[in-house]
Amino acid sequence: MKFHSALFLGAGFAATIASLALGNTIDQASQLELEGCFQQAAGILRTAMTDDSLSQGERRKLAFELDRLGRIKRDYPYTQAGLFRELQKAVKDLTLPEFEKWLAEGRFDVREIDGERRFMNASVSNLFFRHPELNARRLPPKDTTKHDRAVWETCVAIQQAALAEQTPYVLPKRFRHTMTVTVKAGAASNGEIIRAWLPIPRRYPFQTDFRLRNTSSLARHIDDEFSPIRSVYLEPPAHADQPTEFRIEYQYTMRGIWFQVKPDAVMPANTNDPALQPYLREAPHVVFTPEMRALSDQIAGGEKNPARLAQKFHNWIAENIKYSYALEYSTIRNIGDYCRAKGYGDCGQEALLFITLCRMNNIPARWQSGWNTFPGAKTIHDWCEIYLAPYGWIPVDNYKGIWAMQYAFTLTPEQKREVRDFYFGGLDYSRMAANSDHNQALTPPKRSFRSDDVDFQRGELEWGDQNIYFDQYSYRLEIEEITAPLD
């Protein structure tokens, strides 16, 4: 027994040493990346991968870090001169001294990459989000009057219907969606099977009657209706010098949502409930850092009621976090804290900040995402849900709170607050929700790295053991509201 124990301890010690060495390599490469030495970081990772003693899992970790470096570089395509040229097209009467002033003020996401300053691909759009006073100089001008009013009117109609019908799920609408994903010619070798996962509606109390009407090739797998990351899986072959197109058509019914939350009726969550426990603890990008705890305490101000506290978090985000198009999620180590530290983020980053604040205070919170299909504003979108007893899971869309308070320029102050408050417990019917949690695994499992390992909206593709990254395919969603009865 002593001999076998010694062998076991020896093997365990060797594994520990190997794990520490791997961690040191990744830490060293990460530090070089932060210092802007991308080529040197890549060299360290490639050298480490030549070690024949590495396990498959260890080699995969190193390979991801190497791939991540390339993803970051794709996110920063502009030189300083190139960014100035793009801004001249978008900002009326922009001068070089003004641009240089903005650079000095730190208005743009910038990285040092191998001796050159590079600027983020969404720098032009993000300038207007972070400095909305510049919208008066936007080229071409953007009139949001019709859209702003349509959103407000939709919120009012859903709220009134919920009050009249005494139910949170109202005004059902039936939609037909056609999603098309097109892989560039040459992205996969001729004759190779391209494996594709495309998002479809998950079943919720507000989202029902799903029918898959058509697929461009045989559907090899369709996820269960309660999957946390619901997809249709296809396997067509690639053809030489031709794009490969994937297309699915489906129908579903979506309802508007509004819960009349009465804070005095809300009880603390049962933290011993196994169904709620996953949504009370830390998770990838939901980390209870000291800085996050300090922000929580600052906003809470001693409030203990779960509904009032969650509303405080929602309102604080609506008034203090700017919207910005994001870096690819897979390149960020802690998305929730990234949003807190930067003071800006996209819808998913804002949602993860809110989820973190809620979970830290024993308010169950979880991810929800798919598409926003509102006319004139169709886009991939993330929001979330919180659990408030006795109401159950209610929606919260932090981005819409931000939009209302900071970007709905043509609404009155009262209308802005009405929209912000509606999206705490309410959701419009122009949605397609495919996900009920973040960082979930696809079925069947993907062999290569996910293009987005947090979210799932644009689809995921691969051939062999090679990922087909976002820059190698395009996607679009066509939407039609239908009135025909279910068949």
C-alpha positions, 0 to 999 in steps of 0.5 A, a space after each residue: 500500500 505504501 508503494 502504491 501511495 507513493 506512486 500516486 503521490 508522485 503522479 499527483 505531484 507531477 500533474 500539479 507541477 505540469 498544471 503550474 507550468 501551464 498556468 505560468 505560460 498562459 499568465 506570461 503570454 497574457 502579460 505580454 498581450 497586455 503590454 502589446 507584444 502579441 508576436 512574442 506572446 504567440 511565440 511563447 504559446 507555440 513553443 509550449 505547444 511543442 511539449 509532447 507531454 501535454 495532455 489534450 486538455 492542456 494543449 487545447 488551453 494553449 491553442 485557445 490562447 493563441 487563437 484569442 490573440 488573433 481574435 483581438 487583432 481582428 477587433 482592432 483594424 484601424 490605424 490612427 490615420 485610418 480612424 480619422 478618415 472614417 470619422 471624417 465621413 461620419 462627423 460633420 466639420 471634424 478637424 484634425 486638432 479636434 480628433 487629436 483632442 479626442 485621442 488625448 481624452 481617451 474617447 476610443 478603444 485602443 490597443 498597442 499591438 506589436 509597436 502600432 496603435 490600433 483602434 477598435 472596429 466600432 470606434 465610429 459608432 461608439 463615439 456617438 454612443 459615449 458622447 451623444 451630444 455629437 449626434 447633432 453632427 452625425 452624417 447622415 443625420 439620424 431621425 429616431 422620432 418614429 422609432 422612439 414613439 413606437 417603442 413607448 406606445 408598445 410598452 404602454 399597450 402591453 402594460 394596459 393589456 396586462 392590467 386589463 386581462 390580469 395576466 403578465 402574458 398578453 397580445 400574442 403575435 405569430 411570426 415566421 422567421 427565415 434565417 440564412 447563414 452564408 459561408 464564404 467560398 474557400 472557408 472549408 475544403 471542397 467536399 468537407 462536411 460543414 457542421 452548423 448550429 443555428 438558433 431557434 426559439 426555446 419554449 417559455 410561458 411567453 414563447 410557444 407554438 414553435 414549428 420548424 417549417 423548412 431547412 436547406 438540408 436535413 436537420 440532423 438534430 433539433 434540441 429539446 424545447 427547454 434546451 438552455 441553448 436551442 439549435 437546429 444542427 445541419 451537415 451539408 458539404 462544402 463545394 469548391 469556389 462556391 459559398 455554402 448556404 444554410 437556411 431554416 424557416 420556422 414559426 412561433 408565437 410570442 407574447 408581450 410581458 408585464 408583471 405588476 411587481 409590488 415590492 411589499 409582496 416580494 419575499 427573499 428567495 429560497 437559497 436552498 432551492 436546487 432550481 435557483 441555486 445555479 443562478 445565485 452563485 458565481 459563474 463565468 463572467 459573473 464574479 463577486 470581486 471586491 470592486 463589484 461588492 463596493 459598487 453593490 453597496 454604493 447602489 444599494 444604500 442599505 436596501 434589502 427588499 429584493 424587488 426594490 434592490 434589483 430596481 435600484 441596480 436596473 436604474 443605476 445601470 440605465 443612468 450610468 452605463 453608456 452603450 457601446 458595441 463590444 469586443 468579441 466576448 471570447 476575448 474578455 476574461 470577465 465581462 461583467 467586471 469589464 462593463 463595470 470598470 469601463 463604464 460602458 458595454 453592449 446589451 450582454 455586458 450590461 446584462 452580466 453586470 446586472 446579473 452579478 449585482 443581483 446574485 451577490 445580493 441573493 436575487 436569482 438572475 439568469 441570462 436570456 438572449 436571441 434577437 430583438 425583432 422590433 421594426 427598424 431595430 432588428 439585431 441580435 440581443 441579450 437581456 435577462 430574468 430575475 426570480 422574485 417570489 411570488 411572481 417567479 421569473 420576470 424579464 429585465 432588459 437593462 439595455 432598454 433602460 439605458 436606451 430610454 434614459 440616454 438615447 431616446 432623444 425625442 421622448 419626454 422625461 416622463 416617457 423615458 422613465 415609463 420605458 425604463 420602468 416597463 423593462 423592469 418586469 416587462 418585455 415587448 413581443 418583438 423578440 426571439 429567445 433562444 437561450 436561457 443561460 450563458 456559456 452553455 454547450 451545443 448539442 452535438 458538441 462542437 469539436 473546435 473553439 466556439 466563435 462566441 463561447 458566451 452567447 448564441 445568436 448568429 450561429 456556430 460553424 466548423 469543418 473537421 476540427 477547424 472553427 469557421 470564425 465570424 469573419 468567414 460567414 454572414 447571417 441575416 434574419 427575415 421576419 414576417 408577422 402572420 395572421 393565419 391560424 396554427 396548422 
